[in-house]
Amino acid sequence: MLQTVKLALRITTDAFDSELNRLIAECIEEMTGLGITIETEEDTPTSDQVKGAIVAYCKWQFGSNDEKDAWRGIFDRKLAQLQSMTGYGLNGGA
């Protein structure tokens, strides 16, 4: 997941890996706390929907940019979508 986030943020150095890993973990914790089911393979989410939410979260939280509000809105919309989708919501949508 780290490489996916770094690519989305256009980061080529390893200097920010610790911070990015923390943001990824923070985002996953927030999503699971909201009851979103996150399936992983080798500690990487398997769903493109979940990956998109993590990327949006990291774009919102990382560094300083003029589009923070837009990325927060995108993250919030992705959360709402995941919560309403079968298989992602509370108890796997059951």
Secondary structure as GFF3:
##gff-version 3
##sequence-region A 1 94
A	DSSP	alpha_helix	2	8	.	.	.	ID=ss1
A	DSSP	alpha_helix	17	33	.	.	.	ID=ss2
A	DSSP	beta_strand	40	41	.	.	.	ID=ss3
A	DSSP	beta_strand	44	45	.	.	.	ID=ss4
A	DSSP	alpha_helix	48	61	.	.	.	ID=ss5
A	DSSP	alpha_helix	68	84	.	.	.	ID=ss6
A	DSSP	three_ten_helix	90	93	.	.	.	ID=ss7
###
